[in-house]
Amino acid sequence: MMKWTLIPLALSLAACDATPPPQPKTAPTPNPVFQTQIQEMKKARAVEGQVMDAAQAQRKQIDDATQQ
């Protein structure tokens, strides 16, 4: 009975490896499936800056109009 519990225990301990797997030295390339979405996100970030600038200019115009 004891050897039936020791064998799985020994096998499970032998299967454990303390060393981590080697990491690739190059930067991972984006998956080409998502390339379209990545490009659209970049465009959206660029447009967001323009929209924020326009909103700030509009707020300034409103503030100037209400102060007079």
C-alpha positions as a Markdown table, in Angstrom:
| # | Residue | x | y | z |
|---|---|---|---|---|
| 1 | Met | 0.0 | 0.0 | 0.0 |
| 2 | Met | 2.8 | 2.4 | 0.8 |
| 3 | Lys | 4.5 | 2.0 | -2.5 |
| 4 | Trp | 1.3 | 2.9 | -4.3 |
| 5 | Thr | 1.3 | 6.3 | -2.6 |
| 6 | Leu | 5.0 | 6.8 | -2.9 |
| 7 | Ile | 5.1 | 6.2 | -6.7 |
| 8 | Pro | 2.7 | 9.1 | -7.6 |
| 9 | Leu | 4.4 | 11.3 | -5.1 |
| 10 | Ala | 7.8 | 10.6 | -6.5 |
| 11 | Leu | 6.6 | 11.1 | -10.1 |
| 12 | Ser | 4.9 | 14.4 | -9.3 |
| 13 | Leu | 8.1 | 15.7 | -7.6 |
| 14 | Ala | 10.2 | 14.6 | -10.5 |
| 15 | Ala | 7.9 | 16.5 | -12.9 |
| 16 | Cys | 8.5 | 19.8 | -11.2 |
| 17 | Asp | 11.3 | 21.8 | -12.7 |
| 18 | Ala | 12.6 | 24.9 | -10.8 |
| 19 | Thr | 14.2 | 26.6 | -13.8 |
| 20 | Pro | 11.9 | 29.0 | -15.7 |
| 21 | Pro | 11.6 | 28.5 | -19.5 |
| 22 | Pro | 13.9 | 30.7 | -21.5 |
| 23 | Gln | 12.5 | 34.0 | -22.7 |
| 24 | Pro | 13.0 | 35.2 | -26.3 |
| 25 | Lys | 15.4 | 38.1 | -26.6 |
| 26 | Thr | 13.6 | 39.9 | -29.3 |
| 27 | Ala | 10.5 | 41.9 | -28.8 |
| 28 | Pro | 7.3 | 40.0 | -29.7 |
| 29 | Thr | 5.8 | 41.1 | -33.0 |
| 30 | Pro | 2.1 | 41.9 | -33.0 |
| 31 | Asn | -0.2 | 39.3 | -34.3 |
| 32 | Pro | -1.2 | 40.3 | -37.9 |
| 33 | Val | -4.8 | 39.4 | -37.2 |
| 34 | Phe | -4.9 | 42.4 | -34.9 |
| 35 | Gln | -2.9 | 44.8 | -37.1 |
| 36 | Thr | -6.0 | 46.6 | -38.4 |
| 37 | Gln | -7.3 | 47.2 | -34.9 |
| 38 | Ile | -3.9 | 48.4 | -33.7 |
| 39 | Gln | -3.8 | 50.9 | -36.6 |
| 40 | Glu | -7.3 | 52.1 | -35.8 |
| 41 | Met | -6.4 | 52.6 | -32.2 |
| 42 | Lys | -3.5 | 54.8 | -33.2 |
| 43 | Lys | -5.7 | 56.9 | -35.5 |
| 44 | Ala | -8.3 | 57.2 | -32.6 |
| 45 | Arg | -5.6 | 58.5 | -30.2 |
| 46 | Ala | -4.5 | 61.1 | -32.8 |
| 47 | Val | -8.1 | 62.3 | -33.3 |
| 48 | Glu | -8.7 | 62.3 | -29.6 |
| 49 | Gly | -6.0 | 65.0 | -29.2 |
| 50 | Gln | -7.6 | 67.1 | -31.9 |
| 51 | Val | -11.0 | 66.8 | -30.3 |
| 52 | Met | -9.7 | 67.7 | -26.9 |
| 53 | Asp | -7.9 | 70.8 | -28.3 |
| 54 | Ala | -11.1 | 71.9 | -30.1 |
| 55 | Ala | -13.2 | 71.4 | -26.9 |
| 56 | Gln | -10.7 | 73.4 | -24.9 |
| 57 | Ala | -10.8 | 76.2 | -27.5 |
| 58 | Gln | -14.6 | 76.2 | -27.4 |
| 59 | Arg | -14.7 | 76.4 | -23.6 |
| 60 | Lys | -12.3 | 79.3 | -23.8 |
| 61 | Gln | -14.6 | 81.1 | -26.3 |
| 62 | Ile | -17.6 | 80.5 | -24.0 |
| 63 | Asp | -15.7 | 81.7 | -20.9 |
| 64 | Asp | -14.6 | 84.9 | -22.8 |
| 65 | Ala | -18.2 | 85.5 | -24.0 |
| 66 | Thr | -19.7 | 85.1 | -20.5 |
| 67 | Gln | -17.1 | 87.4 | -18.9 |
| 68 | Gln | -17.9 | 90.4 | -21.1 |
